[in-house]
Amino acid sequence: MSTPYRMDRNNATRRSMLALGTAAAATPWLGAAPAQARPATRSPERLDELGMTELRGRMGEGRLDAERLTRYYLERIDRVDPLLHAVIEVNPDALREARRLDAGQRPRGPLHGMPVLLKDLVETADRMHTTAGSLALEGLRPARDATVAAKLRTAGAVILGKTNLSEWAGGMSLTHRAGWSARGGQTRNPYKLDRSPNESSSGTAVAVAANLCVAGIGTETNGSIIDPASANCVVGMKPTVGLIGRGGVIPGVPSQDSVGPIARTVRDAAILLGVLVGIDDRDPATEASRGHFHRDYTRFLDADGLRGARIGIPRTVYFGYSDHADEIAERAIATLRAAGATVVDPADIPTAERLEDLPSSKIVQAYEIKRALNAYLAGAPGDHPRGLAELIAFNRAHADRELRYVRQDGLEAVHRLDFTESEYREALATNHRLSRAEGIDAVLRRFRLDALVMPTTGPPAKIDLVRGDSYGGGASTPAALAGYPAISVPAGFAFGLPVGLTFMGTAWSEPTLLRLAYAYERADRVRRAPTYRPADVGF
């Protein structure tokens, strides 16, 4: 069945109303960056760009503790974030949590003292809000941590705050505006401040890139982790659906939603992943992960991990939309070969063109969003809209802020559309068949590949709140519809703007993808800190 509404190709599937997730930030409108907000020079402590292993080493030597590290990042947020609008809210108890960790006698967890930022759809049972970037949810304070937040605390992390993203993860409007929310304003790219941070986990990716935390948590329905990772020169991993529990995370499309790590290095992403995996009694999808998850993914990291690997290059759809992305990817492919990989080129996904504008995908998204979001709003504590109809009415009543730049035609379409369960199940089966058995798995099997590699997306475009985002292309859709894993790693720069490389595989192939991505990262060493170039400088 075809959908009864029209969506142009630039907004189909990945960036439509049908990509709900959520978030928020700390300054209210786009505006000009405050004149006094300037990134400081590197601290005498030289903590910028350090990873978890180095920081834990300093703690072990007595040169650093959780309180000093937390204070360091809080001060950076205070100095730098007025330029970026990446952090919507700082945890008022962060320093208290850090002091408690320093004073504790129990064995230290793998994230002991590591300050982490969460996308604002992740519930925390503390004095912070969980709002999805919406004024309608201001004041929402759940009684229980989300599963991922609880796992982070158990592992010793300091929950530093919440990050901004596209309101309702771009679900308000059929025209996407990455990184904008009514509560948080417009998140800016730290490599050039007039450029898009890309997709809904933008606040987390920007904060990690700008050294406002050690690492962060994002979510992805289609592109919302790997695209901002690409645009902000960081590592982003979208795990297999079901590998990480989503209990207490504001839902979007449950058959596609993943929670995943965003970090400056593959090693840090692997450390976070090992903390987050496991069975979640609030997320039935995690039952499928039994026997597939690992508590320590760092054991799969190997600097020589590309030697003997078979890598496929799917050119149809995933190349050709950006000359800059293509050039960077070609250099990366040469690096893969030089590091010992066998590159099969081309190795096209047979269904690639069909997946990009698939009617069944829109049915699945509309059906799942409507039910998941209505259920969430009905059950969340506090005084707020109890469903989509009330949310739409709230936005109309507060149109001067909520609808200042966006229409809510996305939410209205989801509310209006009503597919039957049989239509939905048929559509979901079509999505899975075309993206799995006839898609990713077909090409992996045909060429006996370990993974597929393609540019994540093009260099970030200019922010345009009036007309919305321009989108050329990207790699995320096959893994999104399949519920399979993908990881984006920094691959290069076009006129100072970052571009990432995506490694994609079959279900539960995170160990293989991490091994390959780590070896590529070590071979190319692309990551560099942002420059915060103003809008009027250069390209």
C-alpha positions in Angstrom: 0.0 0.0 0.0 1.4 3.4 -0.9 1.1 6.2 1.6 -1.6 8.8 1.1 0.8 11.8 1.6 3.6 13.0 -0.6 7.2 13.4 0.6 9.9 14.6 -1.8 13.0 12.5 -2.2 15.3 14.9 -0.2 13.1 14.3 2.9 11.9 10.8 2.3 12.6 8.0 4.8 15.5 9.3 6.8 14.7 13.0 7.5 10.9 13.1 7.4 8.5 13.5 10.3 9.0 9.8 10.7 12.3 9.9 12.5 11.3 10.7 16.0 13.8 10.4 18.8 14.3 13.7 20.8 16.5 16.3 22.6 17.2 19.9 23.6 19.9 22.6 24.4 20.5 25.6 26.6 20.1 28.8 24.7 16.7 29.7 23.3 17.0 30.9 19.7 19.5 30.9 16.8 20.7 34.5 17.3 24.4 35.5 17.2 26.9 33.8 19.4 27.6 36.0 22.5 30.7 38.2 22.0 32.2 37.0 25.2 31.9 33.3 24.4 35.3 32.1 23.0 36.9 28.7 23.1 39.8 28.8 25.5 43.3 27.8 24.6 44.4 24.3 25.6 44.4 24.0 29.4 47.7 23.7 31.3 46.3 20.3 32.5 46.3 19.2 28.8 43.1 17.2 29.2 41.6 18.1 25.8 41.4 15.2 23.3 42.4 12.6 26.0 40.5 9.4 26.0 39.3 7.2 28.8 42.4 5.0 29.0 44.7 8.1 29.4 42.4 9.7 31.9 42.0 6.6 33.9 45.8 6.2 33.9 46.2 9.7 35.4 43.6 8.8 38.0 45.5 5.7 38.8 48.7 7.7 39.2 47.0 10.2 41.6 47.4 13.1 39.1 43.6 13.4 38.5 40.4 12.6 40.2 36.7 12.6 39.3 35.9 16.0 40.8 38.8 17.8 39.0 37.9 16.2 35.7 34.2 17.0 36.1 35.0 20.6 37.1 37.2 20.8 34.0 34.4 19.9 31.7 31.9 22.1 33.5 34.2 25.0 33.0 34.6 24.2 29.3 30.8 24.0 28.9 30.5 27.4 30.5 33.2 29.0 28.2 32.6 27.2 24.9 29.0 26.1 24.7 27.6 29.6 24.2 29.1 29.3 20.7 27.6 25.9 20.1 24.3 25.4 22.0 25.1 21.7 22.3 24.3 21.3 26.0 20.7 21.9 27.0 21.1 21.4 30.7 24.0 20.7 33.1 23.4 18.3 36.0 23.4 20.4 39.1 24.6 17.4 41.1 27.5 16.5 38.8 30.2 17.6 41.2 28.5 15.9 44.1 28.4 12.7 42.1 32.1 13.1 41.3 33.0 13.6 45.0 31.1 10.5 46.0 33.0 8.5 43.4 36.3 9.9 44.7 35.3 9.0 48.3 34.0 5.5 47.5 35.6 2.4 48.7 34.0 -0.1 46.4 35.9 -1.3 43.3 35.9 1.2 40.5 33.9 0.5 37.4 35.2 0.8 33.8 33.9 4.4 33.5 35.0 5.5 37.0 34.9 9.3 37.1 34.3 9.8 33.4 31.9 12.7 32.7 29.3 11.7 30.0 26.6 13.7 28.3 23.2 12.1 27.4 20.9 13.0 24.5 17.8 14.6 26.1 15.5 11.7 25.3 17.3 9.6 27.9 15.5 9.7 31.3 17.4 10.4 34.4 16.0 10.2 38.0 17.6 13.4 39.2 17.0 17.1 39.1 17.4 17.3 35.3 14.5 17.4 32.9 13.8 15.0 30.0 12.1 17.0 27.3 12.9 15.9 23.7 13.7 19.6 23.1 10.0 20.4 23.5 8.5 23.1 25.8 5.6 20.7 26.3 7.8 18.4 28.4 9.5 21.0 30.6 9.5 19.8 34.1 9.3 16.1 33.2 11.3 14.3 35.9 11.0 10.5 35.8 11.2 8.4 39.0 13.6 5.9 37.5 16.8 6.2 35.4 16.7 4.9 31.8 18.4 1.6 31.6 21.4 3.1 29.8 21.7 5.9 32.5 21.6 3.3 35.2 24.3 1.3 33.6 26.5 4.3 33.2 26.1 5.2 36.9 26.9 1.6 37.9 30.0 1.7 35.8 31.2 4.8 37.6 30.3 7.5 35.0 29.4 11.0 36.1 26.2 12.1 34.3 27.3 15.6 33.3 24.1 16.8 31.6 21.7 16.6 28.6 22.4 17.5 25.0 20.4 19.4 22.4 19.1 17.9 19.1 16.3 18.4 16.6 13.1 18.7 18.4 11.3 15.3 18.5 14.4 14.3 16.4 13.1 16.2 13.4 9.6 14.7 13.8 7.8 18.0 14.1 8.1 18.9 10.4 8.4 17.3 7.0 11.2 19.7 6.4 14.1 18.9 8.7 16.2 21.4 10.7 19.0 19.5 12.3 19.9 20.5 15.8 17.1 23.0 16.4 14.6 22.7 19.3 12.3 25.2 20.9 13.8 24.6 24.2 17.4 24.6 23.1 17.8 26.7 20.1 20.2 25.9 17.2 23.2 23.7 17.7 26.2 24.8 15.7 29.0 22.8 14.1 32.3 23.6 15.9 34.4 23.3 12.7 32.5 26.2 11.2 29.7 27.9 13.1 27.3 28.5 10.3 27.3 24.8 9.3 24.8 22.1 10.3 25.7 19.7 13.1 23.7 17.1 11.1 20.8 15.0 12.4 19.2 14.6 15.7 22.1 13.4 18.0 23.8 16.6 16.9 24.2 18.0 20.4 26.0 14.9 21.7 28.3 14.8 18.6 29.1 18.5 18.9 29.8 18.3 22.6 32.1 15.3 22.2 33.9 17.0 19.3 34.4 20.2 21.3 35.8 18.4 24.4 32.8 19.3 26.6 32.7 15.7 27.9 34.7 12.5 27.6 32.0 10.8 25.5 28.3 10.9 25.0 25.1 8.9 24.3 23.1 9.3 21.1 20.2 7.5 19.5 19.5 6.6 15.9 16.4 5.8 13.9 18.0 6.5 10.6 21.3 8.4 10.5 21.0 10.2 13.8 24.2 8.9 15.3 26.5 8.3 12.3 25.6 11.5 10.4 26.4 13.9 13.2 29.5 11.8 14.0 30.6 12.4 10.4 29.8 16.1 10.4 31.7 16.7 13.7 34.8 14.5 13.2 34.0 12.0 15.9 33.2 8.2 16.1 29.5 7.2 16.3 28.2 3.7 16.6 24.7 2.6 15.8 24.4 -0.9 17.3 22.1 -3.8 16.2 18.6 -3.1 17.4 18.2 -5.0 20.7 21.9 -4.9 21.7 21.3 -2.0 24.0 18.2 -1.6 26.1 15.9 1.3 25.4 13.9 1.3 28.6 13.3 4.9 29.7 14.3 6.4 26.3 11.7 8.5 24.5 10.7 6.3 21.6 10.6 6.9 17.8 10.4 3.9 15.6 11.0 0.9 17.9 11.8 -1.5 15.0 14.7 0.8 14.1 15.7 2.7 17.2 19.1 2.2 18.7 21.0 3.8 21.5 24.7 4.1 20.9 28.0 5.7 21.9 29.6 8.8 20.4 33.3 9.3 21.3 36.5 10.8 19.9 38.1 7.4 19.4 37.0 3.9 18.5 38.5 2.6 21.7 36.3 4.9 23.8 33.2 3.9 21.8 34.1 0.2 22.4 34.5 0.9 26.2 31.1 2.5 26.3 29.4 -0.2 24.2 30.6 -2.9 26.6 29.0 -1.0 29.5 25.6 -0.5 27.8 24.8 -3.9 26.4 22.7 -6.6 28.0 19.2 -7.7 28.6 16.7 -5.0 29.6 13.5 -6.0 31.3 11.9 -2.9 29.9 12.9 -3.6 26.3 11.7 -7.0 24.9 14.0 -6.6 21.8 17.0 -7.2 24.0 16.1 -10.9 24.4 17.4 -11.5 20.9 20.9 -10.3 22.0 21.4 -13.3 24.3 24.7 -15.0 23.3 25.6 -12.0 21.0 26.8 -9.3 23.4 30.2 -8.8 25.0 31.1 -7.0 28.2 34.5 -6.0 26.8 34.6 -4.9 23.2 38.1 -3.5 23.5 39.4 -7.1 23.2 38.4 -7.0 19.5 40.5 -3.9 18.8 43.5 -4.7 16.7 45.8 -2.2 14.9 46.5 -4.9 12.3 42.8 -5.8 12.0 42.4 -4.9 8.4 45.0 -7.5 7.2 43.1 -10.3 5.5 39.7 -8.6 5.8 37.3 -8.5 2.9 35.7 -5.1 2.4 33.0 -4.4 -0.1 32.3 -0.9 -1.7 28.6 -0.4 -2.5 28.8 2.4 -5.1 25.2 2.6 -6.3 23.4 5.2 -4.2 26.2 5.7 -1.7 28.7 7.4 -4.0 28.1 10.2 -6.5 26.1 12.6 -4.5 29.1 14.6 -3.2 32.5 15.0 -5.0 34.1 15.9 -1.7 32.8 12.8 0.0 33.8 10.6 -2.9 37.4 12.0 -2.9 37.8 11.4 0.8 36.3 7.9 0.5 38.7 7.0 -2.4 41.6 8.0 -0.2 40.2 5.9 2.6 39.8 2.9 0.3 43.5 3.2 -0.6 44.3 3.2 3.1 42.3 0.0 3.6 44.2 -1.7 0.8 47.5 -0.5 2.1 46.6 -1.9 5.5 46.1 -5.4 4.1 42.4 -5.5 3.3 41.1 -7.1 0.1 38.7 -4.6 -1.4 35.9 -5.8 -3.6 34.8 -2.8 -5.7 32.0 -2.5 -6.6 30.0 -4.7 -4.2 26.6 -3.1 -4.6 23.6 -3.7 -2.3 21.1 -5.2 -4.8 18.1 -3.3 -3.3 19.9 0.0 -2.7 17.8 2.2 -4.9 14.5 0.8 -3.6 15.5 1.2 0.0 16.0 5.0 -0.3 12.3 5.8 -1.0 10.4 2.8 0.2 6.6 3.2 0.7 6.6 0.4 3.3 9.1 2.3 5.3 6.8 5.2 5.7 3.9 2.9 6.8 6.2 1.3 9.5 7.4 4.7 10.8 3.9 6.3 10.9 2.4 3.2 12.6 5.1 2.8 15.2 5.6 6.4 16.0 1.9 7.0 16.6 1.6 4.1 19.0 4.9 4.5 20.8 4.7 8.2 21.3 1.0 8.1 22.5 2.0 5.3 25.0 5.0 7.3 26.2 3.1 10.5 26.8 0.2 8.7 28.5 2.5 7.0 31.0 5.1 9.7 31.7 4.7 11.5 35.0 3.9 15.2 35.4 1.6 17.8 33.8 2.1 17.6 30.1 0.3 16.5 26.9 -1.0 13.0 27.3 -0.9 12.1 23.6 -0.2 13.4 20.1 -3.5 15.3 19.9 -2.7 17.2 23.0 0.9 17.8 21.9 -0.3 19.3 18.6 -2.7 21.5 20.5 0.1 22.6 22.9 2.3 23.6 20.0 -0.5 25.7 18.4 -1.0 27.5 21.7 2.7 28.2 21.9 3.3 28.8 18.2 5.4 31.9 18.8 8.2 29.6 20.1 7.3 26.1 19.1 6.4 26.9 15.5 8.7 29.8 15.0 10.8 28.0 12.4 9.0 24.8 11.8 5.5 23.7 11.0 4.2 20.6 12.8 3.0 18.9 9.6 5.0 15.9 10.5 3.3 15.3 13.8 -0.1 16.1 12.2 0.5 13.5 9.5 1.4 10.8 12.0 -1.7 11.6 14.1 -3.9 11.6 11.0 -2.6 8.4 9.3 -4.1 5.1 10.5 -2.8 1.9 9.1 -4.1 -1.5 10.1 -2.0 -4.0 12.0 -1.9 -6.3 8.9 -0.8 -3.4 6.7 1.9 -2.6 9.2 3.2 -6.2 9.5 3.3 -6.6 5.8 5.2 -3.4 5.5 7.7 -4.3 8.2 8.3 -7.7 6.6 9.0 -5.9 3.3 11.5 -3.6 5.0 13.3 -6.5 6.6 13.4 -8.6 3.4 14.7 -5.8 1.2 17.3 -4.5 3.7 18.4 -7.9 5.1 18.1 -11.1 3.1 18.0 -9.3 -0.3 20.1 -6.3 0.8 23.0 -6.2 3.2 23.2 -10.0 3.8 22.9 -10.7 0.1 26.0 -8.7 -0.9 28.0 -9.9 2.2 27.2 -13.5 1.3 27.8 -13.1 -2.5 31.3 -11.7 -2.1 32.2 -13.3 1.3 32.7 -9.9 2.9 33.4 -8.9 6.5 31.8 -5.4 6.0 30.7 -2.7 3.6 32.4 0.7 3.5 31.1 3.9 2.1 31.2 7.7 2.8 28.8 8.4 5.7 27.5 11.6 4.2 28.8 14.8 2.5 30.4 17.8 4.2 27.9 19.6 6.4 25.7 22.2 4.6 24.9 25.7 5.9 22.3 26.1 8.6 19.1 27.4 7.0 16.2 27.7 9.5 14.0 29.3 6.9 14.1 26.7 4.1 15.4 23.8 6.1 18.3 21.4 5.6 19.7 20.5 2.2 20.5 16.8 1.9 22.5 15.2 -0.8 22.9 11.6 0.3 24.2 9.2 2.9 24.9 5.7 4.0 22.5 5.1 6.9 19.3 3.7 5.3 20.2 0.0 4.8 21.3 -0.5 8.4 18.4 1.6 9.7 15.7 -0.5 8.0 17.5 -3.8 8.7 18.2 -2.9 12.4 21.9 -3.8 11.7 25.0 -2.1 13.1 27.1 0.7 11.5 30.0 2.8 12.7 31.2 6.1 11.3 34.9 7.1 11.8 36.5 10.4 10.8 37.9 10.1 7.2 38.9 13.5 6.0 38.1 17.2 5.5 36.7 19.2 2.7 37.7 22.9 3.1 38.0 22.2 6.8 34.6 20.5 7.1 34.6 16.9 8.3 33.5 13.8 6.4 33.2 10.3 7.9 33.6 6.8 6.6 30.9 4.2 7.5 31.6 0.5 8.2 28.4 -1.5 8.0 27.7 -5.2 8.6 25.1 -7.9 9.5 23.3 -8.4 12.8 25.5 -8.6 15.9 28.7 -7.9 13.9 29.9 -5.1 16.2 33.2 -6.9 17.1 34.1 -7.1 13.4 33.1 -3.5 12.7 35.0 -2.2 15.7 38.1 -4.2 14.7 38.1 -2.8 11.2 37.2 0.8 12.2 40.0 0.8 14.9 42.6 -0.5 12.4 41.5 2.2 9.9 41.6 4.9 12.5 45.1 3.9 13.5 46.2 3.9 9.9 44.8 7.3 8.9 44.6 9.3 12.2 42.2 11.9 10.8 40.7 13.3 14.0 41.7 16.8 14.9 40.1 19.3 17.4 37.6 21.9 16.0 38.6 25.4 15.0 35.3 27.3 15.7 35.6 29.3 12.5 33.0 32.1 12.3 30.4 32.2 9.6 32.2 34.8 7.5 35.5 33.0 7.0 36.2 31.0 3.9 34.1 28.2 2.3 
